[in-house]
């Protein structure tokens, strides 16, 4: 019987054993099947790893991308990020460095060939730690800011990390420690690859220093508080025009729209997870007018709050 330490090391299902991306993906699809045949997102015993499965296409759904990279094993997904429409396929991963409101749709899924995805959550502190300890130098390809989310294409080595990580889900002793090492290897893989300059943008990773990263971090932590763009710019040591321009470059929207979408997404989550009524949820996330909340909620989700929640729960 293999020890848990051996599960961390490349073995039969390693770079040497996986001769192609297709073979690696087929292996991962088979391994992911152990978790559940029901639809939705399922957490594993590794806190930062989840598995998603859908047996049919979905409509275009508002969501918030969080710091994570999500790999498609089977099926196809469409992402609306600002004005850009992105399609990504098996072997592609979506990486987001910050919280970004977006629209997502599972476009290809059937009972026999469901959509299956794996998601790894991380923090900007973990990215900075790997960068410092590894000694990698990530140089920007140009001076402009890039969006805080992008699509990358995995190689066999990156897929092998997922294989070794899933193998740890049926372990107990040392599994979390070994899993954390594999996650750091994954971060290193992205940082040292073709997308390293997109994954590491100094102004987004360093959220304590003055600048756009600090402004975004403040809104994420204080989305229920009212603020003006002028106040946000001043506290981030930026001009109003500079803040607006850089904020839109990274998140595809302005600060107030960003706050609004975070509020509405959180209100929806509260109504679904805690059975809050619409008015209570509205006040909880910072709205003073239930009618304004209902109007803006319907504009984003397509239905008034009570009808939307009823529709989601009945799926």
Phi and psi in degrees as GROMACS dihedral restraints (atoms count N, CA, C in turn):
[ dihedral_restraints ]
;  ai    aj    ak    al  type     phi  dphi    fc
    3     4     5     6     1   -78.4    20    10
    4     5     6     7     1   145.2    20    10
    6     7     8     9     1   -78.4    20    10
    7     8     9    10     1   165.4    20    10
    9    10    11    12     1   -69.4    20    10
   10    11    12    13     1   -28.1    20    10
   12    13    14    15     1   -64.5    20    10
   13    14    15    16     1   -36.2    20    10
   15    16    17    18     1   -66.5    20    10
   16    17    18    19     1   -27.0    20    10
   18    19    20    21     1   -66.4    20    10
   19    20    21    22     1   -26.3    20    10
   21    22    23    24     1   -75.7    20    10
   22    23    24    25     1   -35.7    20    10
   24    25    26    27     1   -77.3    20    10
   25    26    27    28     1   145.3    20    10
   27    28    29    30     1   -56.8    20    10
   28    29    30    31     1   132.9    20    10
   30    31    32    33     1  -132.2    20    10
   31    32    33    34     1  -131.5    20    10
   33    34    35    36     1   -60.4    20    10
   34    35    36    37     1   -43.5    20    10
   36    37    38    39     1   -91.1    20    10
   37    38    39    40     1    60.8    20    10
   39    40    41    42     1  -120.4    20    10
   40    41    42    43     1  -175.8    20    10
   42    43    44    45     1   -55.2    20    10
   43    44    45    46     1   -38.3    20    10
   45    46    47    48     1   -70.6    20    10
   46    47    48    49     1   -35.1    20    10
   48    49    50    51     1   -82.5    20    10
   49    50    51    52     1   -27.1    20    10
   51    52    53    54     1   -93.9    20    10
   52    53    54    55     1   103.9    20    10
   54    55    56    57     1   -79.4    20    10
   55    56    57    58     1   -15.3    20    10
   57    58    59    60     1  -152.9    20    10
   58    59    60    61     1   162.7    20    10
   60    61    62    63     1   -61.2    20    10
   61    62    63    64     1   -39.4    20    10
   63    64    65    66     1   -61.8    20    10
   64    65    66    67     1   -43.7    20    10
   66    67    68    69     1   -62.3    20    10
   67    68    69    70     1   -41.0    20    10
   69    70    71    72     1   -64.7    20    10
   70    71    72    73     1   -43.2    20    10
   72    73    74    75     1   -66.2    20    10
   73    74    75    76     1   -41.6    20    10
   75    76    77    78     1   -60.7    20    10
   76    77    78    79     1   -39.7    20    10
   78    79    80    81     1   -62.6    20    10
   79    80    81    82     1   -44.7    20    10
   81    82    83    84     1   -67.9    20    10
   82    83    84    85     1   -37.4    20    10
   84    85    86    87     1   -60.6    20    10
   85    86    87    88     1   -44.7    20    10
   87    88    89    90     1   -62.7    20    10
   88    89    90    91     1   -43.1    20    10
   90    91    92    93     1   -68.7    20    10
   91    92    93    94     1   -37.0    20    10
   93    94    95    96     1   -68.8    20    10
   94    95    96    97     1   -21.9    20    10
   96    97    98    99     1   -65.1    20    10
   97    98    99   100     1   -16.3    20    10
   99   100   101   102     1   -71.3    20    10
  100   101   102   103     1   -18.7    20    10
  102   103   104   105     1   -80.7    20    10
  103   104   105   106     1   -50.5    20    10
  105   106   107   108     1  -171.4    20    10
  106   107   108   109     1   149.6    20    10
  108   109   110   111     1  -104.8    20    10
  109   110   111   112     1    -1.0    20    10
  111   112   113   114     1   -84.2    20    10
  112   113   114   115     1   159.6    20    10
  114   115   116   117     1   -81.8    20    10
  115   116   117   118     1   156.7    20    10
  117   118   119   120     1   111.5    20    10
  118   119   120   121     1  -168.0    20    10
  120   121   122   123     1  -101.3    20    10
  121   122   123   124     1   131.9    20    10
  123   124   125   126     1  -122.2    20    10
  124   125   126   127     1   129.1    20    10
  126   127   128   129     1   -78.0    20    10
  127   128   129   130     1   152.0    20    10
  129   130   131   132     1  -110.8    20    10
  130   131   132   133     1  -179.2    20    10
  132   133   134   135     1   -75.9    20    10
  133   134   135   136     1    -4.6    20    10
  135   136   137   138     1   -96.0    20    10
  136   137   138   139     1   112.7    20    10
  138   139   140   141     1   -54.1    20    10
  139   140   141   142     1   -31.5    20    10
  141   142   143   144     1   -96.3    20    10
  142   143   144   145     1     3.6    20    10
  144   145   146   147     1  -112.7    20    10
  145   146   147   148     1   129.2    20    10
  147   148   149   150     1  -133.9    20    10
  148   149   150   151     1   157.6    20    10
  150   151   152   153     1  -121.0    20    10
  151   152   153   154     1   133.9    20    10
  153   154   155   156     1  -118.7    20    10
  154   155   156   157     1   138.6    20    10
  156   157   158   159     1  -139.4    20    10
  157   158   159   160     1   133.9    20    10
  159   160   161   162     1  -135.0    20    10
  160   161   162   163     1   134.4    20    10
  162   163   164   165     1   -94.6    20    10
  163   164   165   166     1    -0.8    20    10
  165   166   167   168     1  -153.7    20    10
  166   167   168   169     1   157.5    20    10
  168   169   170   171     1   -62.2    20    10
  169   170   171   172     1   154.7    20    10
  171   172   173   174     1  -113.0    20    10
  172   173   174   175     1   168.2    20    10
  174   175   176   177     1   -79.2    20    10
  175   176   177   178     1   175.1    20    10
  177   178   179   180     1   -75.1    20    10
  178   179   180   181     1   117.2    20    10
  180   181   182   183     1  -117.0    20    10
  181   182   183   184     1   127.9    20    10
  183   184   185   186     1   -63.0    20    10
  184   185   186   187     1   140.2    20    10
  186   187   188   189     1  -152.3    20    10
  187   188   189   190     1   173.6    20    10
  189   190   191   192     1  -123.0    20    10
  190   191   192   193     1   117.2    20    10
  192   193   194   195     1   -71.9    20    10
  193   194   195   196     1   133.9    20    10
  195   196   197   198     1  -114.6    20    10
  196   197   198   199     1   165.6    20    10
  198   199   200   201     1   -55.2    20    10
  199   200   201   202     1   108.8    20    10
  201   202   203   204     1  -173.0    20    10
  202   203   204   205     1   165.0    20    10
  204   205   206   207     1  -128.1    20    10
  205   206   207   208     1   130.8    20    10
  207   208   209   210     1  -120.1    20    10
  208   209   210   211     1   119.6    20    10
  210   211   212   213     1   -99.6    20    10
  211   212   213   214     1   131.2    20    10
  213   214   215   216     1   -87.6    20    10
  214   215   216   217     1   126.6    20    10
  216   217   218   219     1   -95.8    20    10
  217   218   219   220     1   -37.0    20    10
  219   220   221   222     1  -153.4    20    10
  220   221   222   223     1   143.3    20    10
  222   223   224   225     1    97.5    20    10
  223   224   225   226     1  -168.3    20    10
  225   226   227   228     1  -146.8    20    10
  226   227   228   229     1   146.8    20    10
  228   229   230   231     1  -131.2    20    10
  229   230   231   232     1   150.2    20    10
  231   232   233   234     1  -120.1    20    10
  232   233   234   235     1   133.4    20    10
  234   235   236   237     1  -121.1    20    10
  235   236   237   238     1   128.8    20    10
  237   238   239   240     1  -101.3    20    10
  238   239   240   241     1   110.2    20    10
  240   241   242   243     1  -117.9    20    10
  241   242   243   244     1    98.9    20    10
  243   244   245   246     1    64.1    20    10
  244   245   246   247     1  -127.6    20    10
  246   247   248   249     1   -87.8    20    10
  247   248   249   250     1    -5.8    20    10
  249   250   251   252     1   -92.4    20    10
  250   251   252   253     1   134.7    20    10
  252   253   254   255     1  -110.5    20    10
  253   254   255   256     1   120.2    20    10
  255   256   257   258     1  -118.2    20    10
  256   257   258   259     1   130.3    20    10
  258   259   260   261     1  -107.6    20    10
  259   260   261   262     1   134.0    20    10
  261   262   263   264     1  -136.9    20    10
  262   263   264   265     1   151.4    20    10
  264   265   266   267     1  -127.3    20    10
  265   266   267   268     1   177.3    20    10
  267   268   269   270     1   -52.7    20    10
  268   269   270   271     1   130.7    20    10
  270   271   272   273     1    94.7    20    10
  271   272   273   274     1   -14.5    20    10
  273   274   275   276     1   -88.1    20    10
  274   275   276   277     1   151.0    20    10
  276   277   278   279     1  -129.5    20    10
  277   278   279   280     1   146.6    20    10
  279   280   281   282     1  -100.7    20    10
  280   281   282   283     1   121.6    20    10
  282   283   284   285     1  -112.6    20    10
  283   284   285   286     1   131.1    20    10
  285   286   287   288     1  -124.7    20    10
  286   287   288   289     1   132.1    20    10
  288   289   290   291     1   -94.9    20    10
  289   290   291   292     1   -23.3    20    10
  291   292   293   294     1  -135.1    20    10
  292   293   294   295     1   174.5    20    10
  294   295   296   297     1   -73.8    20    10
  295   296   297   298     1   123.6    20    10
  297   298   299   300     1  -135.8    20    10
  298   299   300   301     1   119.2    20    10
  300   301   302   303     1   -64.7    20    10
  301   302   303   304     1   138.7    20    10
  303   304   305   306     1  -154.1    20    10
  304   305   306   307     1  -179.7    20    10
  306   307   308   309     1  -121.9    20    10
  307   308   309   310     1   132.3    20    10
  309   310   311   312     1  -130.9    20    10
  310   311   312   313     1   149.8    20    10
  312   313   314   315     1  -146.6    20    10
  313   314   315   316     1   128.8    20    10
  315   316   317   318     1   -79.7    20    10
  316   317   318   319     1   114.3    20    10
  318   319   320   321     1  -100.0    20    10
  319   320   321   322     1   -18.3    20    10
  321   322   323   324     1  -139.3    20    10
  322   323   324   325     1   112.9    20    10
  324   325   326   327     1  -167.6    20    10
  325   326   327   328     1   138.1    20    10
  327   328   329   330     1  -138.9    20    10
  328   329   330   331     1   170.7    20    10
  330   331   332   333     1   -59.3    20    10
  331   332   333   334     1   -42.4    20    10
  333   334   335   336     1   -78.7    20    10
  334   335   336   337     1   -29.8    20    10
  336   337   338   339     1  -132.7    20    10
  337   338   339   340     1    74.5    20    10
  339   340   341   342     1   -70.3    20    10
  340   341   342   343     1   160.5    20    10
  342   343   344   345     1   -72.6    20    10
  343   344   345   346     1   130.3    20    10
  345   346   347   348     1  -133.2    20    10
  346   347   348   349     1   130.0    20    10
  348   349   350   351     1  -138.1    20    10
  349   350   351   352     1   153.2    20    10
  351   352   353   354     1  -117.8    20    10
  352   353   354   355     1   138.7    20    10
  354   355   356   357     1  -128.0    20    10
  355   356   357   358     1   132.4    20    10
  357   358   359   360     1  -115.6    20    10
  358   359   360   361     1   121.3    20    10
  360   361   362   363     1   -92.3    20    10
  361   362   363   364     1   143.4    20    10
  363   364   365   366     1  -145.7    20    10
  364   365   366   367     1   174.9    20    10
  366   367   368   369     1  -119.5    20    10
  367   368   369   370     1   158.2    20    10
  369   370   371   372     1   -64.7    20    10
  370   371   372   373     1   -27.3    20    10
  372   373   374   375     1   -65.0    20    10
  373   374   375   376     1   -37.0    20    10
  375   376   377   378     1   -66.9    20    10
  376   377   378   379     1   -38.7    20    10
  378   379   380   381     1   -62.7    20    10
  379   380   381   382     1   -46.7    20    10
  381   382   383   384     1   -62.6    20    10
  382   383   384   385     1   -39.0    20    10
  384   385   386   387     1   -63.9    20    10
  385   386   387   388     1   -45.2    20    10
  387   388   389   390     1   -63.2    20    10
  388   389   390   391     1   -40.6    20    10
  390   391   392   393     1   -61.7    20    10
  391   392   393   394     1   -46.6    20    10
  393   394   395   396     1   -67.6    20    10
  394   395   396   397     1   -47.5    20    10
  396   397   398   399     1   -70.7    20    10
  397   398   399   400     1   -29.9    20    10
  399   400   401   402     1   -83.7    20    10
  400   401   402   403     1   -21.6    20    10
  402   403   404   405     1    77.3    20    10
  403   404   405   406     1    14.4    20    10
  405   406   407   408     1   -67.3    20    10
  406   407   408   409     1   143.0    20    10
  408   409   410   411     1  -111.1    20    10
  409   410   411   412     1   113.2    20    10
  411   412   413   414     1  -101.9    20    10
  412   413   414   415     1   113.4    20    10
  414   415   416   417     1  -101.8    20    10
  415   416   417   418     1   131.6    20    10
  417   418   419   420     1   -65.1    20    10
  418   419   420   421     1   145.7    20    10
  420   421   422   423     1   -80.0    20    10
  421   422   423   424     1   -20.5    20    10
  423   424   425   426     1  -154.5    20    10
  424   425   426   427     1   179.0    20    10
  426   427   428   429     1   -87.4    20    10
  427   428   429   430     1   -10.7    20    10
  429   430   431   432     1   -78.1    20    10
  430   431   432   433     1   153.9    20    10
  432   433   434   435     1   -77.4    20    10
  433   434   435   436     1   142.6    20    10
  435   436   437   438     1  -106.4    20    10
  436   437   438   439     1   159.8    20    10
  438   439   440   441     1   -57.3    20    10
  439   440   441   442     1   150.6    20    10
  441   442   443   444     1   -78.5    20    10
  442   443   444   445     1     8.9    20    10
  444   445   446   447     1  -141.3    20    10
  445   446   447   448     1   148.0    20    10
  447   448   449   450     1  -155.6    20    10
  448   449   450   451     1   164.4    20    10
  450   451   452   453     1  -104.4    20    10
  451   452   453   454     1   130.8    20    10
  453   454   455   456     1  -120.3    20    10
  454   455   456   457     1   162.1    20    10
  456   457   458   459     1  -110.4    20    10
  457   458   459   460     1   123.6    20    10
  459   460   461   462     1   -77.0    20    10
  460   461   462   463     1   151.9    20    10
  462   463   464   465     1  -109.3    20    10
  463   464   465   466     1   177.9    20    10
  465   466   467   468     1   -61.9    20    10
  466   467   468   469     1   -37.1    20    10
  468   469   470   471     1   -63.1    20    10
  469   470   471   472     1   -40.8    20    10
  471   472   473   474     1   -67.1    20    10
  472   473   474   475     1   -41.9    20    10
  474   475   476   477     1   -65.6    20    10
  475   476   477   478     1   -34.1    20    10
  477   478   479   480     1   -62.1    20    10
  478   479   480   481     1   -33.2    20    10
  480   481   482   483     1   -60.5    20    10
  481   482   483   484     1   -42.1    20    10
  483   484   485   486     1   -65.4    20    10
  484   485   486   487     1   -39.3    20    10
  486   487   488   489     1   -58.1    20    10
  487   488   489   490     1   -49.3    20    10
  489   490   491   492     1   -67.1    20    10
  490   491   492   493     1   -32.6    20    10
  492   493   494   495     1   -68.6    20    10
  493   494   495   496     1   -45.4    20    10
  495   496   497   498     1   -64.9    20    10
  496   497   498   499     1   -33.0    20    10
  498   499   500   501     1   -61.6    20    10
  499   500   501   502     1   -25.0    20    10
  501   502   503   504     1   -80.2    20    10
  502   503   504   505     1   -11.8    20    10
  504   505   506   507     1   -70.1    20    10
  505   506   507   508     1   -17.9    20    10
  507   508   509   510     1  -101.2    20    10
  508   509   510   511     1    14.5    20    10
  510   511   512   513     1  -104.2    20    10
  511   512   513   514     1   165.2    20    10
  513   514   515   516     1  -123.8    20    10
  514   515   516   517     1   -62.8    20    10
  516   517   518   519     1   -66.4    20    10
  517   518   519   520     1   127.8    20    10
  519   520   521   522     1    69.8    20    10
  520   521   522   523     1    -2.1    20    10
  522   523   524   525     1   -60.5    20    10
  523   524   525   526     1   -43.8    20    10
  525   526   527   528     1   -66.1    20    10
  526   527   528   529     1   -39.9    20    10
  528   529   530   531     1   -63.8    20    10
  529   530   531   532     1   -48.7    20    10
  531   532   533   534     1   -65.7    20    10
  532   533   534   535     1   -36.6    20    10
  534   535   536   537     1   -63.5    20    10
  535   536   537   538     1   -38.5    20    10
  537   538   539   540     1   -65.4    20    10
  538   539   540   541     1   -33.1    20    10
  540   541   542   543     1   -67.5    20    10
  541   542   543   544     1   -40.7    20    10
  543   544   545   546     1   -65.8    20    10
  544   545   546   547     1   -38.5    20    10
  546   547   548   549     1   -62.2    20    10
  547   548   549   550     1   -41.3    20    10
  549   550   551   552     1   -63.7    20    10
  550   551   552   553     1   -36.5    20    10
  552   553   554   555     1   -63.6    20    10
  553   554   555   556     1   -39.0    20    10
  555   556   557   558     1   -63.8    20    10
  556   557   558   559     1   -44.8    20    10
  558   559   560   561     1   -61.4    20    10
  559   560   561   562     1   -42.9    20    10
  561   562   563   564     1   -59.5    20    10
  562   563   564   565     1   -42.5    20    10
  564   565   566   567     1   -57.6    20    10
  565   566   567   568     1   -45.0    20    10
  567   568   569   570     1   -70.9    20    10
  568   569   570   571     1   -44.3    20    10
  570   571   572   573     1   -59.5    20    10
  571   572   573   574     1   -37.3    20    10
  573   574   575   576     1   -91.1    20    10
  574   575   576   577     1     0.4    20    10
  576   577   578   579     1   -98.3    20    10
  577   578   579   580     1  -166.4    20    10
  579   580   581   582     1   -64.6    20    10
  580   581   582   583     1   -23.0    20    10
  582   583   584   585     1  -100.5    20    10
  583   584   585   586     1    11.1    20    10
  585   586   587   588     1   -55.9    20    10
  586   587   588   589     1   -39.6    20    10
  588   589   590   591     1   -69.6    20    10
  589   590   591   592     1   -22.2    20    10
  591   592   593   594     1   -84.3    20    10
  592   593   594   595     1   -34.6    20    10
  594   595   596   597     1   -74.1    20    10
  595   596   597   598     1   -37.8    20    10
  597   598   599   600     1  -112.0    20    10
  598   599   600   601     1   103.0    20    10
  600   601   602   603     1  -117.2    20    10
  601   602   603   604     1   113.8    20    10
  603   604   605   606     1   -49.5    20    10
  604   605   606   607     1   -42.4    20    10
  606   607   608   609     1   -68.7    20    10
  607   608   609   610     1   -20.1    20    10
  609   610   611   612     1   -91.7    20    10
  610   611   612   613     1   -36.4    20    10
  612   613   614   615     1   -71.8    20    10
  613   614   615   616     1   -42.6    20    10
  615   616   617   618     1   -87.2    20    10
  616   617   618   619     1    92.8    20    10
  618   619   620   621     1   -92.7    20    10
  619   620   621   622     1     4.4    20    10
  621   622   623   624     1   -95.2    20    10
  622   623   624   625     1   -32.9    20    10
  624   625   626   627     1   -73.0    20    10
  625   626   627   628     1   155.3    20    10
  627   628   629   630     1   -59.2    20    10
  628   629   630   631     1   142.8    20    10
  630   631   632   633     1   139.6    20    10
  631   632   633   634     1  -170.2    20    10
  633   634   635   636     1   -66.5    20    10
  634   635   636   637     1   -35.6    20    10
  636   637   638   639     1   -61.1    20    10
  637   638   639   640     1   -40.4    20    10
  639   640   641   642     1   -65.8    20    10
  640   641   642   643     1   -40.2    20    10
  642   643   644   645     1   -64.5    20    10
  643   644   645   646     1   -44.8    20    10
  645   646   647   648     1   -64.8    20    10
  646   647   648   649     1   -44.8    20    10
  648   649   650   651     1   -60.0    20    10
  649   650   651   652     1   -39.0    20    10
  651   652   653   654     1   -64.4    20    10
  652   653   654   655     1   -42.8    20    10
  654   655   656   657     1   -65.8    20    10
  655   656   657   658     1   -42.3    20    10
  657   658   659   660     1   -58.4    20    10
  658   659   660   661     1   -39.7    20    10
  660   661   662   663     1   -82.8    20    10
  661   662   663   664     1   -20.4    20    10
  663   664   665   666     1  -130.3    20    10
  664   665   666   667     1    35.6    20    10
  666   667   668   669     1   -61.8    20    10
  667   668   669   670     1   -22.7    20    10
  669   670   671   672     1   -81.8    20    10
  670   671   672   673     1    -9.3    20    10
  672   673   674   675     1   -91.8    20    10
  673   674   675   676     1   139.8    20    10
  675   676   677   678     1   -76.2    20    10
  676   677   678   679     1   144.7    20    10
  678   679   680   681     1  -156.0    20    10
  679   680   681   682     1   163.0    20    10
  681   682   683   684     1  -108.7    20    10
  682   683   684   685     1   157.2    20    10
  684   685   686   687     1   -62.4    20    10
  685   686   687   688     1   -34.7    20    10
  687   688   689   690     1   -62.7    20    10
  688   689   690   691     1   -43.1    20    10
  690   691   692   693     1   -65.1    20    10
  691   692   693   694     1   -41.9    20    10
  693   694   695   696     1   -64.4    20    10
  694   695   696   697     1   -42.0    20    10
  696   697   698   699     1   -63.9    20    10
  697   698   699   700     1   -42.8    20    10
  699   700   701   702     1   -64.4    20    10
  700   701   702   703     1   -42.8    20    10
  702   703   704   705     1   -70.5    20    10
  703   704   705   706     1   -20.9    20    10
  705   706   707   708     1   -98.6    20    10
  706   707   708   709     1     4.1    20    10
  708   709   710   711     1    58.2    20    10
  709   710   711   712     1    46.5    20    10
  711   712   713   714     1  -131.8    20    10
  712   713   714   715     1   158.5    20    10
  714   715   716   717     1   -77.1    20    10
  715   716   717   718     1   158.5    20    10
  717   718   719   720     1   -61.7    20    10
  718   719   720   721     1   -44.9    20    10
  720   721   722   723     1   -65.6    20    10
  721   722   723   724     1   -38.8    20    10
  723   724   725   726     1   -64.9    20    10
  724   725   726   727     1   -42.5    20    10
  726   727   728   729     1   -61.7    20    10
  727   728   729   730     1   -48.2    20    10
  729   730   731   732     1   -59.7    20    10
  730   731   732   733     1   -46.2    20    10
  732   733   734   735     1   -64.6    20    10
  733   734   735   736     1   -48.0    20    10
  735   736   737   738     1   -71.4    20    10
  736   737   738   739     1   -35.2    20    10
  738   739   740   741     1   -62.7    20    10
  739   740   741   742     1   -43.7    20    10
  741   742   743   744     1   -70.0    20    10
  742   743   744   745     1   -34.4    20    10
  744   745   746   747     1   -62.6    20    10
  745   746   747   748     1   -36.1    20    10
  747   748   749   750     1   -88.9    20    10
  748   749   750   751     1   -40.7    20    10
  750   751   752   753     1  -107.1    20    10
  751   752   753   754     1    -7.7    20    10
  753   754   755   756     1    73.0    20    10
  754   755   756   757     1     9.4    20    10
  756   757   758   759     1  -152.9    20    10
  757   758   759   760     1   170.1    20    10
  759   760   761   762     1   -81.1    20    10
  760   761   762   763     1   168.3    20    10
  762   763   764   765     1   -58.3    20    10
  763   764   765   766     1   -43.1    20    10
  765   766   767   768     1   -71.3    20    10
  766   767   768   769     1   -37.5    20    10
  768   769   770   771     1   -65.9    20    10
  769   770   771   772     1   -38.0    20    10
  771   772   773   774     1   -60.9    20    10
  772   773   774   775     1   -47.6    20    10
  774   775   776   777     1   -60.4    20    10
  775   776   777   778     1   -43.4    20    10
  777   778   779   780     1   -59.9    20    10
  778   779   780   781     1   -44.3    20    10
  780   781   782   783     1   -68.2    20    10
  781   782   783   784     1   -37.3    20    10
  783   784   785   786     1   -62.9    20    10
  784   785   786   787     1   -42.2    20    10
  786   787   788   789     1   -60.5    20    10
  787   788   789   790     1   -49.1    20    10
  789   790   791   792     1   -65.7    20    10
  790   791   792   793     1   -39.1    20    10
  792   793   794   795     1   -65.0    20    10
  793   794   795   796     1   -41.1    20    10
  795   796   797   798     1   -67.9    20    10
  796   797   798   799     1   -39.5    20    10
  798   799   800   801     1   -61.4    20    10
  799   800   801   802     1   -42.4    20    10
  801   802   803   804     1   -61.8    20    10
  802   803   804   805     1   -42.4    20    10
  804   805   806   807     1   -61.4    20    10
  805   806   807   808     1   -41.3    20    10
  807   808   809   810     1   -65.6    20    10
  808   809   810   811     1   -39.7    20    10
  810   811   812   813     1   -67.9    20    10
  811   812   813   814     1   -33.8    20    10
  813   814   815   816     1   -79.2    20    10
  814   815   816   817     1   -42.7    20    10
  816   817   818   819     1   -88.7    20    10
  817   818   819   820     1   -28.2    20    10
  819   820   821   822     1  -118.4    20    10
  820   821   822   823     1     7.0    20    10
  822   823   824   825     1    56.1    20    10
  823   824   825   826     1    33.3    20    10
  825   826   827   828     1   -70.8    20    10
  826   827   828   829     1   147.5    20    10
  828   829   830   831     1   -78.6    20    10
  829   830   831   832     1   165.7    20    10
  831   832   833   834     1   -61.3    20    10
  832   833   834   835     1   -42.2    20    10
  834   835   836   837     1   -65.1    20    10
  835   836   837   838     1   -43.0    20    10
  837   838   839   840     1   -64.4    20    10
  838   839   840   841     1   -43.5    20    10
  840   841   842   843     1   -64.0    20    10
  841   842   843   844     1   -38.9    20    10
  843   844   845   846     1   -60.7    20    10
  844   845   846   847     1   -48.3    20    10
  846   847   848   849     1   -65.7    20    10
  847   848   849   850     1   -35.0    20    10
  849   850   851   852     1   -62.3    20    10
  850   851   852   853     1   -35.7    20    10
  852   853   854   855     1   -95.8    20    10
  853   854   855   856     1     3.2    20    10
  855   856   857   858     1   113.6    20    10
  856   857   858   859     1    -1.8    20    10
  858   859   860   861     1   -77.5    20    10
  859   860   861   862     1   142.5    20    10
  861   862   863   864     1  -101.7    20    10
  862   863   864   865     1   -19.8    20    10
  864   865   866   867     1  -119.0    20    10
  865   866   867   868     1   113.8    20    10
  867   868   869   870     1   -59.7    20    10
  868   869   870   871     1   -34.6    20    10
  870   871   872   873     1   -68.5    20    10
  871   872   873   874     1   -39.4    20    10
  873   874   875   876     1   -64.6    20    10
  874   875   876   877     1   -41.5    20    10
  876   877   878   879     1   -58.9    20    10
  877   878   879   880     1   -46.2    20    10
  879   880   881   882     1   -62.6    20    10
  880   881   882   883     1   -40.6    20    10
  882   883   884   885     1   -63.5    20    10
  883   884   885   886     1   -47.6    20    10
  885   886   887   888     1   -71.5    20    10
  886   887   888   889     1   -32.9    20    10
  888   889   890   891     1   -63.7    20    10
  889   890   891   892     1   -46.5    20    10
  891   892   893   894     1   -64.0    20    10
  892   893   894   895     1   -36.8    20    10
  894   895   896   897     1   -63.2    20    10
  895   896   897   898     1   -36.5    20    10
  897   898   899   900     1   -83.2    20    10
  898   899   900   901     1   -46.2    20    10
  900   901   902   903     1   -99.6    20    10
  901   902   903   904     1    -8.9    20    10
  903   904   905   906     1    90.1    20    10
  904   905   906   907     1   -10.3    20    10
  906   907   908   909     1  -141.1    20    10
  907   908   909   910     1   155.8    20    10
  909   910   911   912     1   -61.7    20    10
  910   911   912   913     1   158.7    20    10
  912   913   914   915     1   -50.9    20    10
  913   914   915   916     1   -52.0    20    10
  915   916   917   918     1   -65.9    20    10
  916   917   918   919     1   -35.4    20    10
  918   919   920   921     1   -72.8    20    10
  919   920   921   922     1   -37.4    20    10
  921   922   923   924     1   -64.8    20    10
  922   923   924   925     1   -47.1    20    10
  924   925   926   927     1   -63.0    20    10
  925   926   927   928     1   -41.0    20    10
  927   928   929   930     1   -62.0    20    10
  928   929   930   931     1   -41.6    20    10
  930   931   932   933     1   -65.7    20    10
  931   932   933   934     1   -41.6    20    10
  933   934   935   936     1   -65.1    20    10
  934   935   936   937     1   -44.0    20    10
  936   937   938   939     1   -69.3    20    10
  937   938   939   940     1   -23.4    20    10
  939   940   941   942     1   -87.4    20    10
  940   941   942   943     1    -7.4    20    10
